[in-house]
Amino acid sequence: MLTTGDEAQRRKLYHDVLTRLHQDAVYLPISYVSLMSVARQEVGEIPFAPVTSEIPFDQITPVTP
């Protein structure tokens, strides 16, 4: 790919390689996200949001004694 100095040719080569990878390659996940929450029991169940940086405060319901 990097054997040419011509940017248009290089772009074409990159496009070809990425297209082949997309069509023929097998992608296997090599990691996963593991989430844990720590809180007092009075807080109640804390659901997890689809994005780890979001905290769904509207879904947290306190436990009534």
N, C-alpha and C positions, 0 to 999 in steps of 0.2 A: 504494500500500500504506500509506504513512504519512499518508494524507489523513484517516484516522479516528483519533479518540482512544479509541474503544471497543476494549479489548484483545481481547475475544472476536472482534470483526469483523476486527481486524488479524491475529489468529492464523489465521482462516479464509482471509484473502487470501494470507498467506504460504504456507499449506498448498496453496492453489490454484496459486500461481506455482511452488513447488518440485515439485509433482506434474507440472505441464506440462513443466518442464525435464527431469524424469526420464524422461518418456514420449516427448518429441518432440525434445529437443536432442541434438546430436552432440558428444561429448566427444573432443577430440584432445589427446594428451599434448604438453606444451610443453617438457618436460625429461626427462632420464633420468639415472640414477645410473651413474657410471663409477668403477670401483674399480681400485686398483693396489696391489700389495704389493712391498716392497723388503726383501730379506733375503739373507744369504750363501747360496751354493749348498749348503753343508752342512746347512742347515735343511731342505731338500727342498721339495716342493710345498706351498703353503699354499692350501687351498680357501677359497672365500668363503662366508660364511653368508648366509641369506636376508635377515637384518637387518644393516645395516651396523655397528651397535654391538656385534655379537656376534663373537667370535673363536673358531672351532671348534678349540680346542687338542687335543681328542681325535682329530682327523683329521689333524693335522700329523705326518708321519713323517720323521725325520731320514735323510739319505743316509748309508749306511755306506761308509767309504773303502775 
